[in-house]
Amino acid sequence: MRTDLFDFELPAANIALRPASPRDSARMLVVRSDGGLLDRVVGELPQWLEPGDQLVVNDTKVIPAQLKGRRIGRDTEPKIDATLIKRLDGSRWQALVKPAKKLASGDVIRFGHEGRVCLLGHLDAQVEAKGDDGEVTLSFSFHGPALDQAISDLGSPPLPPYIASRRAPDEHDAADYQTMFAANEGAVAAPTAGLHFTPALEAALRERGVGIHRVTLHVGAGTFLPVKVDDTSGHKMHAEWGTISPATAAALNAARIKGGRIVAVGTTSLRLLESAAAEDGTIQPFSADTAIFITPGYRFRAVDVLLTNFHLPRSTLFMLVSAFSGLETMQRAYAHAIKNGYRFYSYGDACLLFRGNA
């Protein structure tokens, strides 16, 4: 499909720079299966679900994946910004770096400051390979838990560029950019639909008779990137690692047999569930990378309802919600949201989508 079909104009005033407080006070646009639109708030979510429905949340935890350093070992030492996007093994990460043109294979980047934490106060990494669009493979001087600790000491939360370009990250972001479910470290972007949840909302859902299950998909920085090709068929997704336990798969399948709906909290949970689903909708245990790319015409097998945020123009996530509820419906929903002052992107408001016939 043509990428420009998924374009729209978003006023800067609609981009949220801080989350709602409390988190479940965020607005929620309900998009019914017939295309009807209703303005609600996230705290009312239990009213829109039925006893026996099963909520699936992503329990990935964002690591402080934003590192600042400088190239060393040559005549000049330009500043280098790196965002870790995927762990390759105990000492190597894929990363997005700026400015990539300042680096060549074999160069060494020194992150941090002498005299600070992590032994000598810095962390060195060699550029093992360079790819396209600023992507490099970094081989670090530390390994395993020591490397994890060094990244934790020296890194900062990797706020999306549409926030970081308008204000500096601060101490609030370390908590604000984690969901209450965060447990398994590995993401470099938050599963933002989960940011709306509070203990009170979780208790209300359980009281309603809604099951809550955890899966893990380590969200990569590719989620920030717009589709740059003219046709979606030419876009390559970044692979992300995810897992669904046998117990969780069995519980979801049993609930569906009894008529319960699968409610994905976020596009990350949805993509993982669809990656693990058989043709008949049965969810299989899963532990692997997924690069599933969902566009209109996709036949959903596992997920019936989706809670998600408002996404970027021309992004794979806006394409996904357009596949779920229909492109025309989502174009109309987003126009309604913009006109009525909904807050967009990671710290913004939510949509509750009931699957359409698209």
N, C-alpha and C positions, 0 to 999 in steps of 0.2 A: 504494500500500500504506500501511497505518497506520504512522506513525512509531514508535509505542510498541512495535511488534513488535521493534524494534532497540534497545530499552533494556535495561540491566542495571546491577546495583550493583557498583561497584568500590571496594574498600577503599583508602584513601589510601596504605597501606603498599605497595601493588603498583605505585605510580607511581614510575618511575625518575627520580632527580634527577641522576645521572651515568652515563655509558656504562660498559659492561664494559671491562676492561683485561686482556689485549689485546682488541681489538674482536671478533675472531672466537671469543672464549671465551663469548660470549653464548649463552644457551640457545636451542634451536630446536625448536618443537613441529611435528612432521611430521603433516599431515592428509592421509591417503591418499584416493584417489578413492572408496573404499568407506566412508569415514567413520572408519576406524581412526586412532587417535592413538598417537604414539610420541614419547618425550622424548629429544631429542638436543641437540647443540651446533652452532653455525654452522660451526665448523671441519670438520665432517663433511659439509658440503654436497657436495663432489665425489663422495662415495659414493652420493648419491641421484640423480645425473645420469649420463647415458650419453654415450659418445663420439659426437660429431656434434650434441649439444644446443647451443643458442645462447643465451647469457646476454645480456640487454640491460640496460645500466645507464644512469642519467640523470646526465650530466656537468654539470648546472647548478651554479653557485656562488652561495652565499648572500651577499648584500650586507649591510652593517651598516645595516639599514633602519629601526632604531628610533631616532627623533629626539626630543629633549626641548627645549622652548622655551617662549615666552610670547607672548601676543597683545600687540601694541604699537599705539600710535596712538589709544588711547582712554583714558578716565580711569583704568581699572584694567588691570592686566596679569596676568591669570590664567595659571597654568602650563598648557601644552598638550603632550600626548604624541601623537606621530604614528608610524604604521607604514606605510611605503611599500609598496604592493601591486602596482602596475602602472605601468610607464613608458608615457606617452602620446606623447611626442616628446622633443626635446633638452632642454627646460626644464620639462616638466610631468609630474607623477605623480598617479595616484590614490592616496589614502591613507585609512587608518582613523584617526580622531582621537578623543581623549578629553580633556576633556568636549566633545562636539560642540555642546552647547547654548550654549557660550560663544562660538561662532564664527558669523559671518554672511558672506555673499558680499561680497568687497571687503576683508575684514579682512587684516591682515598678521601673520604669525607669524615671530618671530625665534628661530632655533635656534642653540644654541652659547653661547659665552662671549666677551665682548670681551677682546682681548689674547691669544687663543689662535691656533690655526692658521687656515687658509683666509682669507688676507688680513687683514681686520679682526677675525677670530676669531668671526664669526657668519655665518649664512646666512639670508636673508629669503625668505619665500614668501607670495604672496597667495592667498587663498581665492577661486578662480575660480568654483566652483560647489559646492553642497551636495546630497548625495543622501540615501538612506535609511540607517539603522543606522550613523551616524557616518562615512559615506563622503564624502570631499570631493575636489575637484580642486585641486591646489596648483600654482601657477605660480612657479617659483623665479627668483631674481635672477641665477643663473649658468646656463650652458648647456653641454651636451656634456661633454667631458672635465673642464672646470673644475668642473662640478656633480658629476660622479662623484667627483672628488678631495675636494670639500667634504663630501659624504655619507660618504666613507670616513674623513675626519678626525673628523667630529662624531658619526657614528652608532655604534651598538652592535649586536651580534647580536640579532635579534628572537626571543628564546627564547619558546616556546609559553607561554601563560598558566598552564597547569597546572604548569609548572616555575617561571616567574618569580614566581608568587604565593607560592612556598614558599622561595625563596632568591634572592639577588641574582645577576645575571650577573657573571662574573669573567673573568680573562684566559684561563682554561682553555677557556671556551666558544668563543672565536674559532677554536680548532683542533678542539675536540670536535664542533662543529656544522657541520663540513664533511666531505664524503666524500673518500676518496682519489682519486676520479675528477673532483672539482670543477675546472672549467676555464672555463666560459662564465658570466660574471656576469649576474645578473638575478633570482635567486630570493629570496624573503623568508621562506622556510621550507625546511629541508633535506629532500631525498628520503631519508627516514630509514632505509629498508632498506639503502641503500648505506653507511650508517655502520658496518655490521658487517664490511666488507671490509678486508683487510690485503694487503700485497704477497705474503706467504706463501700466503694463500688464493687469490689470483689465480694464482700460479705452480702451485699444486696443481690448479686447475681446468684450466689450459692443458695440464698434463701428462696430465690425464684425457682430453684431446681435446675439451674444451668450448670453443667459440668465445665471445669476449667482444666486444660491440659497444656503441658509445656513441650515445645520442640525447640531445636536450636538451628538457626541459620546465621552464620557469621557474615554480616552485611559488609560488602566491599565499597570502596569509593566510587565504583562505577555507577552507583545509584545516583550520584550527583550529576552525571554527565548527560547532556542532551544528545539525541541521535543526530549525527552530522551528515549522514548520507541522505540522498534525495528519496530513496525508497527503503522501506523497512527491511526488505530482503537482503540488503547489503550491510546490515548492522550486526556486529559481533558482540555478544554479551560477555561480560567478565564472569568467570566461574566463581561460585561461592560454595563453601563446604557446609553441609547440613546433616542433621541426624534426627530420626524419629525412632523411638524405642519400640521394641515388640509389644510392650505393655500398652503404650499409648495407641499404637495402631490397632490393637485388638479392642481397646475400649471405644475408640471412635467407630470402628466397624460395627460393634455390638449396638451402639446407640443409633446408628443409621438404620439398622434392621428394625429397630423399634419405632422408627419414624422421626428420630431427632435430626435436626439440621446441623451441619458443620459450619461454624462461624469463625472465619479467619480474622484474627486481629493483625491487620497489616498485610501489605503485599508480599512481605518476606515469608510469613507463615503460609500464605496462599501458594506462592511459588514452590515452596517445599512440599506441601501437601499434594499439589498437582504433579510434581516430579515423582512422588512415591505412589501415585494412584494407578491401578490397573485399568484396563479398558472399561470394566464394569463398575468402576468407582471404588473398588476395594483398596484400602490404604495398606501398603506394604511397609514393613520395617525398612529403614533407609539410613545409610551412612556413606555419603559420597559427595562429590562436587555436583552442582547443578548449574547449568547455564540456560535454563528454560526461558524462552522469549515469547510472551503471550501478546498477541495482537488480535483485532477483530477477525472473527472466523474460527477462533479456537473453541473447541468443545470442552467445557469444564466437566470434570469427572468427579471431583471430591468436594468442592466448596459450594455452599448454598448462599451464604451471606458474608459480606466483607465490610469490616470497619477499617477505614483508612483515612489518611490526611489528604489535603489538596496538593496536587503535584505540579511539577514544572511543565511549561509548554514543550512540546516535541520530545518529551521524556518517555522512556520505556514504561514508566509507571502510569502515565496518563494513557498510554496505549493499552495497558492492562485493564484499567478500570473501564475504558471504552469497550473492550472486549466483553467485560463482565455485564455491563448495563446497557451497552449500545452507544455508538459514537454520538449520534444526535442527542440522545438523552444526556450524556455527560457534557456535551457542549452547552446545552441548555442549563444544566445544573451548575456548571462553572460560571456561566454568565450571571445566573441568579446569585451565586455566592459573591462574585465581585461587586455586583450592584448593591448587595445588602451588607457589605462590609465584613464578610468572613475573612479570617486570618489564614494565610497560606503557608505551606511548607512545614519544615520540621517542628517548629514550635507553635504551629497554627492549629486551626479547628479541624473537625472530623467530618467525614461522610459515612453514613451507614447505607450500604448498597444491598438491595435485594435483587438477586440475579435476574436479568432480563432475558429476552428472547433473541438477542443479537448473536 
